[in-house]
Amino acid sequence: MAQVTVTIDGKAYRMACEEGQEGHLIDLATQFDRYVNHLKAQFGEIGDLRLTVMAGIMVMDELSEIKRRVASMEKELASFREGRDGALEGAQRREEMLTTALGELTERLNGITRKLTAKPASNAHSEH
């Protein structure tokens, strides 16, 4: 386990994290410290615990909003996928119909070609 020291509201806190996650933990602590400092500037000295709780609630409020937006985007994405799947199925049906029609047309053209290239039955008796 790696160790890192983060600063929240001017106080240092030693924390453990997975190897390679030190920078991420420092970034998270820095972001949280901004919330605490914002609240401190807005409300003054109202106590460390109260500031921390208020900052935590602000973070949870933002997280809740992000979750709501992600859920909405997931629904929209599912709708797009359904539309895409429907369009692909329609295109596949049209392609199958076109293939069938082309096959039938080919057979008809081959039939006409056979009729046109067929030798007429010779009537040798009528020429004498």
Residue pairs with C-beta under 8 A, 6 or more apart in sequence:
1 16
1 17
1 18
1 19
2 16
2 17
2 18
2 19
2 20
2 21
2 22
3 14
3 15
3 16
3 17
4 14
4 15
4 16
4 17
4 22
4 25
4 26
5 12
5 13
5 14
5 15
6 12
6 13
6 15
6 25
6 26
6 29
6 30
6 33
7 13
7 29
7 33
8 29
8 32
8 33
8 36
8 52
9 33
9 36
9 37
9 40
9 48
9 51
9 52
11 48
13 29
15 25
15 29
17 24
17 25
32 55
32 59
35 55
35 58
35 59
36 51
36 52
36 55
38 55
39 51
39 54
39 55
39 58
40 46
40 51
43 51
43 54
